Every structure is written in structure tokens, then in C-alpha cells.
Amino acid sequence: MMAFTEANFDGLVGLTHNYAGLSYGNVASAKNKGGVANPREGALQGLDKMAHMKSLGLVQGILPPHERPHLKTLRAFGFTGSDAEIVANAYRASPILMANVASAAAMWTANAATVSPSPDTTDGRTHFTPANLAAMFHRSIEAPTTARVLKRLFPEGDRFTHHEPLIGGTHLGDEGAANHNRFCADHGSEGVELFVYGRSAFETAKELQFPGRHTVEACHVVATHHKLKPGKVLMVKQNPVAINAGAFHNDVVAVSNRDVFFFHDQAFEDSAALTGAIQKAMGDTPMHFVEVASSDVPLEDAVKSYLFNSQLVSVSGREGMTLILPTEVAETPSTKAYVEKLIASGGPIKHADYMDVRQSMRNGGGPACLRLRVVLSDADRAAMGGRALIDDALLSDLRAWVNKHYRDRLMPEDLGDPKLAEECFAALDELTQILDLGSVYDFQL
Ligand SMILES: NCCC[C@H](NC(=O)CCC(=O)O)C(=O)O
């Protein structure tokens, strides 16, 4: 029997990580607008999380930051000249445009793509669709680079196949795995895939104060392209109440691992109907639903602490599952108390590990936002390209690379500095060598 494992591919915090408040509907991003960011600390926090996952015996991978500022987009906006002229002129003309093309948002790889592993697909291949991220301009420029990186790591062929990001702009808005859950008995067994959307393409969703980024039509396209098995696909709408409270992605209020679904009671409009449908699709495999009551954790605290934006993992040698939580959960009284109660309850979740990913959290990205899950067989892993799986040697190379190249202080005003762009491109060029990626950036093509 082929052994399957779930690998987590974390996005590395990029050199231009900053707080520009670009994401309308993302409470943390709005709140921290204009603050001082520390890209170096952010990248090292991310590497510490990866090291922790690795130390638990999990398979941990990494996805590189994107080239920022993105000069190709600035050229598309009509700026011409040398790199330095483009940066200086664009910043002078429009600081907000510069903030958009300089955002390090590609770190949140839960939005990089939707992945359906081989046990779920009728052709027995693992399917990837990079998310178009059409809802937010600063993220809508991520897909081409994401696609090149994924194709390099998971070569197209008998094992892996890659689809184009969806066209159709916001009408087929696709936010990737942050709105996707997979339930299964074991990672290698046939799964049920749950797609979560915020609205439908041609609807004016009057009940939404904030954007419903992902459409039901996009879910259907991805499920079809991925050749998912009949009866093993479910779709559900996010509760507008959750979106309006700042849960711009479903993974702010829900997380799953294997046969466990951990979610807030306001994540969906009708939890009972959803859990019934999931159980029906799972057949003989009994699901464990851990639904958190608003009376224990108000929605506002769930969004503030990112309790559900944790990673839920099975660690060998530990009985039950482990939550990888952001430290903010321990600093929020209701969520701290809830986690203590949960661990003591005798349910499927028995451990809580806290990680400091504050630099990312201040832009609305918790532990789960920072990772893309890819279930791989041993043979799949052997067929991967590049050097993206974390081991001690790669960790130390990456820490040295971060310490050499990253600034420890960055404000939105710094983004117009042509020297910053130069530093970024030199560093990323070196990174493609460390990760053996070949040419994946526009400036390398
Ligand atoms: N899954 C977590 C994604 C967080 C991301 N934040 C941002 O893009 C903040 C960017 C800024 O404000 O500079 C977003 O909202 O898509």
C-alpha cells in the first residue's frame, strides 16, 4: 500500500512585507494600516513555524515570495524607463498603486491554489488550480508566478496536472484553498471536498457589507476541472454574518483535518444541514464535528484571535489531533478558556501548540493562511522538482538568506525607494538558486 502524507507548503514572508491596509473587509489589515512592519522578523517567525512543524515529524515545504514591486504590472500601467525610473515615477504618481504592486501578500499560500490530491480524482492525478484572487487588485497579480512555481515543484505528467487560473474576473472570483476543506478517513483514502463561497457571480449580495470574494460558479469550475468523484463534492455558502464580521475567507472561522471539522456556529447559515450532508457524503466513516458556540467564543473574538485559522494536524506519537494556534488566541480570554476546555473535553483535539506569527497576523494572516496543504504519496514526493521540502540544511540556508537581505523596518513610504526594489530582485534571484527553482520571476524570464 502506498503511504500518503499531508505536506504543508508555507509562504515565506517577502522582503516588502508592510502594512498598507489594502484588504477591505480584513479587519486586521485595516486596523494596522500605516504601521511599521518588520519583514525580517516576519520571515524568521514563518521559518520558526516551519521548523516547529518539521520537529513534529510533519512534512513541511516552502513557497517563495513573489517579485515585488511588480514592475510588469507598473509597465502595464504605462510606466516606462529603467527599473529605478519606473519605481520612482510610479510612487510619485500613485503611492496606492505602488502599495498594491509591492504587497507581500503571496505569503498567504492558503490562497495560492486549490489542490485535489490523487485519491479524490477520477484520473488518479493531483490537480492544481492557482487562485485568480480577483477580488483584491494587489492579490490578482499573484497567479502567474504561483503557477510557474507549482509547475516547477510538481511537474505536469502522470502524477500532477495544472489548470489555468479562472478567467472572468470577479465573477469567477477564486480564493483557493482558504475556502476549501477536505474530509477523509486517512489522507490517502478517498476524500469529500467542501467548497465554500461568498456569493454568486451575478447577484448583488445586499446582505454583504464587505466583499464576498469567492463565487459559487468558481467552485463549480474548479471541481469540474479537478475531475472530482460524483457524490464526493459539496458546496456551501459562507454566512454573510461571518463575512461582515471580518471572516473574508472561510478559514477564519473553520478548519478541518481528516475526519474532524472544527468551526464556529456562525460560520455557516445552517450547520445542521451542512454536517448532515458531509456525513452522508462520507458514508461509513464517522465524522467528528466540533462546533464552537457563540456563547463560548463570540464571532468577534474568533476573528480577533484567529482561533479557527489554526492548523489542525495529526502528529505521530501524540494521541489525538494538535491545533497549531497563533499566540493571539492565548491573549484573548474567551478563546484561551475555550482551548483549555476543548483539550480537557476528551474529544478528538488533544493538544495545542502556540506560534508567534504576529507580523503576518497584523495583516490578517494566521498559521492556516500561511500554508497550502498538498497530500502526497511517497512516490509523488519522490517525483517533486526543486528543493522546497524543509530539512535542517535548508532551514539554515534560508535563515542566513533572510538575515543577509531583509530590512527590519518598512513603512508604506519606503516602497518608492528604487534601492528596495534592487535589494528584492537580488535576493530573490539568489533564492531561486537556494530552492533550485529555475526561472520563475518575470525579471528572470
Ligand atoms: N488568508 C489571509 C489573507 C490575508 C490577506 N491580507 C492582505 O492582503 C493584507 C494586505 C495589506 O493590507 O497590505 C488578504 O486579505 O487576502
The ligand as a Gaussian input file, in Angstrom:
#p B3LYP/6-31G(d) Opt

LIG

0 1
 N       -5.609000      34.299000       4.069000
 C       -5.160000      35.518000       4.620000
 C       -5.068000      36.566000       3.591000
 C       -4.756000      37.917000       4.128000
 C       -4.604000      38.931000       3.045000
 N       -4.127000      40.177000       3.611000
 C       -3.710000      41.178000       2.827000
 O       -3.652000      41.071000       1.632000
 C       -3.289000      42.444000       3.536000
 C       -2.587000      43.342000       2.592000
 C       -2.325000      44.730000       3.091000
 O       -3.190000      45.307000       3.720000
 O       -1.251000      45.210000       2.780000
 C       -5.909000      39.148000       2.325000
 O       -6.738000      39.936000       2.789000
 O       -6.116000      38.478000       1.302000

